[in-house]
Amino acid sequence: MISSFPLMRTASPVPDDQRAAILDAPGFGLHFTDHMAFADWTAEAGWHDRRVQALQPFSVHPGAAVLHYAQEIFEGLKAYRHADGSVWLFRPEINAQRFRRSAERMRLPQLPEQDFLASIEALVRADKPWVPVAAGERSLYLRPFMFAAEAFLGVRPSRRVVYSVIACPSQPYFAPGGVSLWVSTSYTRAAAGGTGAAKCGGNYAASLAAQAEAERHGCDQVLYLDGATEEACIEESGAMNLFLVTARGELVTPALGTILAGVTRDTVLTLASELGLTPVERAVPLAELRAGLADGTVTEVFAAGTAAVITPVTGIKAEGYAFTIGGGEPGKVTSALRELILNIQYGRVADTHGWLRHVV
Ligand SMILES: Cc1ncc(COP(=O)(O)O)c(C=O)c1O
């Protein structure tokens, strides 16, 4: 097949035995494959120089705009190896569309959806041996990103931009047992009109202080509110959307606006009815979550994201109160959804929604 991202194969791939050892225990985001996808954009020439090449450092001018003004966006998705050895992507079109929305918000150029998909597919084909077998829910994590590469000091959109995709064999980000969340009233992640719905690096840099606060309180992750007050509504976690399961059989998640429109979130909302649940997208006041956990009307809480898959939230803690959820064990709905999504992604059940895209 002729790709718009032609392969210039590396002359020095990681030796087979070293790669096998990495695939046995990949961790998350620690080891990179042999190749990377690349494309250049200038205001004059548009997108050009598309290719897949050996993984190598960029040469970046110290004045590159991204280093000063953080004009940068990224995406995260996975390639899954099925039992017959074939490799598939899960809903990559949604990532392509979100990448375009993030680019628009950060005044970066639009990457056509077909380039986004072609770059990822070309990289996965080049690095097929790096896609782990399904055991242990391993996969190849793909990281498309775009940054302002023009050397200038001044706040305006860059006239040169680099797009690239790198890949890491990975296992799930969190242990399946679950995470505890710290309700931060010191830090918010986003406000109306801000960048919360864009997947831009600055959002994550700004989250590090809140994450440190959560860890100081013995929690794994942050639960962000839409305002740093007790009357606020819940938003999401650092890299995951949040869901509540109610005793009435509802699957409730905060409405879109200032949060990231997660691919997993949309998948969960779509699958809810197949599990006999009613999906509900609306504002969820923190007070309602507290009351629901106290009186048992909220039966389960879980987080959803590409890296996290479906991760049970087993505890929520804040200044002055703490809840253990489901006796600290993953709930039934959480476990069923996790299994269903993984089964679809790994081709163990029929893909009735047409979510899988065959790569190689
Ligand atoms: C802030 C934030 N929320 C939610 C998500 C979940 O999104 P997705 O399911 O597309 O991975 C992510 C991960 O990308 C994220 O960074």
The ligand as a Gaussian input file, in Angstrom:
#p B3LYP/6-31G(d) Opt

LIG

0 1
 C       -8.190000      15.707000      31.052000
 C       -8.624000      14.420000      30.437000
 N       -9.898000      14.018000      30.600000
 C      -10.349000      12.885000      30.057000
 C       -9.523000      12.051000      29.316000
 C      -10.064000      10.794000      28.706000
 O      -10.142000      10.929000      27.315000
 P      -10.027000       9.639000      26.359000
 O      -11.086000       8.708000      26.781000
 O      -10.233000      10.189000      24.989000
 O       -8.666000       9.107000      26.566000
 C       -8.184000      12.414000      29.136000
 C       -7.276000      11.558000      28.374000
 O       -6.983000      11.824000      27.262000
 C       -7.727000      13.635000      29.697000
 O       -6.451000      14.019000      29.543000

